[in-house]
Amino acid sequence: MDISAVNALSYEDFVNTFGNVVEKCPVITAAVWSRRPFVSLNALEAAISDFIDELPESGKEGILRCHPDLAGRDLQRGTLTRESRQEQAGAGMDALTSGETERMARLNKDYKKRFGFPFVICARMNDKANILRQLSERCQNERAVERARNRGGEEDLPLAPPKSAAH
């Protein structure tokens, strides 16, 4: 979808198309819609990033809390968003051994207990070995390091038009 088509989208179509760019937070795209017209997809991505950056820390952490656990119950129950399911499957998170599943569950629990939000990493840019390694290593970080690293769930950016929006 080119940027002129993006700019021509109605509010409802814009939110339906880009509403899950930041996991389960369509309110972000809803707010960013009013910043149209965008000169490029990069400008749309920047508008989303700027909106998140302008939020108070509690808002950024709220966004992080919307993210599902990697290889967690939402994946096991089939209740992930289509995008998350595809990303986790692409990283091999749907094909963990029983030992890896147990380790992932334990590390996810430890991470959430330590930081107050789930571990966030761009699954589509990693594989299960790297995700497990990163999760294990990052459980040792200070809270401020992890908060700064996550910036409100923007690990999934850069923005690419969702497959449903492609022509």
N, C-alpha and C positions, 0 to 999 in steps of 0.2 A: 504494500500500500504506500503510495507516495504521500508526501506531506500535505499536498493540496487536498487529497482525499481525507486525510486525518483531520485537517482543519474544517472540512465540510461536514464532519460527523455531527449528528445531533448529540445532545447531552447524554441521552440514554444509550445510543450506539457507541459513543466514546467510552463511557463507563463499562459497557459490556465488552468492548474490544480490549481495553487497557486496564480494566479494574483489578486484575490480579498481577500486575507488574510487580507490585509489592504485596507479598503473600497475604491473602484474605483481608486486604485493606483497600477496598474500592473507594473509600472516602477520600483517599489521597488523590486518586485520578479524578474523582468528582470535583474536588477543590481546584485541581490544576486545569480543568477544562476551561475555566473562566480566564485563564491566561493566554488563550489563543488570540491571534494566530501564531503558530510556531513556524520558524523559518526552516527547520529540519527536524529529523528524529532526534538528533543530538540536542537540539534546543528543548524538545519535549523531555528528554532524559534530564537535562539540566533543570528544567522547571520542577520535575519530581524531586530531584535531589535538593533543590533550594527549599521547596516546601518542607521536606523532612528536616533539613538543617534549621529552619525557622521554628520548629516545634520545641517546646520545653523538654528537658530530659525525660520527664515522666511520659510524655507523648511518644518519644523515640523508643523508650522501653516498652510501652504498650504495643507498638508495632512489632517489636521483637517477640513479644509474648504470643502474637498471632501465628507465628511460624510453627509448623508441626515438628515433632521429633523426627529426625532421620531414622528410617527403618522402624518407626514406632507404630503405635496402635492404629493410627489413621491409615498407614500403608497396609498393615495386616488386615484391617477391616474393609479396605477399599473405599475409604471416605476422603481420600486426598483430592485436591483439585486436580483436574486433568494435567495441568502444567507440572505440578509437583510430582505426580505419579510418573510422568514421562521422564522428568529429570532424575528422580531417584532410581528408576529402572535403568536409565542410561548409565548411571554410576555403579550399577550392580547391587543397589541396596535391597532389591527384591529377591536377590539370590544369595543371601548370606547363609553360611553354615549355621548349625545350631549354636556352636561356640561363638561365632561372630555375632549372632543375634543376642546372646546373653551378654557379651562384652559391650555391645552397642547400647543395650538397655541400661546396663550398670553405669556406663560413662555418661549417657544422656541424663540419667537421674542425678549423678554426682555434679554434672555441669549446672543443671537447673538449680540444685540446692545451693551451690556456691555463688551463682551469679543472679538468680532470680528470673532468668529467661532462658529459652532453649538455645542450644548450639546452632549457629547459622553459618552455612558455607554454601557456596554456589555449587550444587551437586553436578550440574552439567559440565563443569570445568574440572571435575575430579573423578577419581575412581574409589571403590570401596576401601582399598588399602590406604590411600592417602587420607580419606575422610576419617577412618579409624585412628590413624596416626595423629592427624591434626586435633581430633577431639581429645585424645589422650594427652597430648602436649598442652593444649589450651586449657584443660582443666586445672593446670598448675599456675596459670596466669593470675595477675591481680585483676580485680573487678574493673578498675578504670581502664586497663589495657583492653579487656574484652568489650567494654562499652564503646570505647573509641574505635575499635576494629569494626564493630557492627554498624554504627551510625544509623540505626533505625531500620535494619533489614535490607540495606541496599546491596548486599552481596550479590543479589540476582541481576543487578544492572551491570552491563549496559543494556539498554532497551533494544529489543528486537521486536518487530511487529509479531504478534501472536500468529501462529499458523492459520488460525481462522480468519485473520485479517489479510492474509496474502492473496494476491490475485494471480 
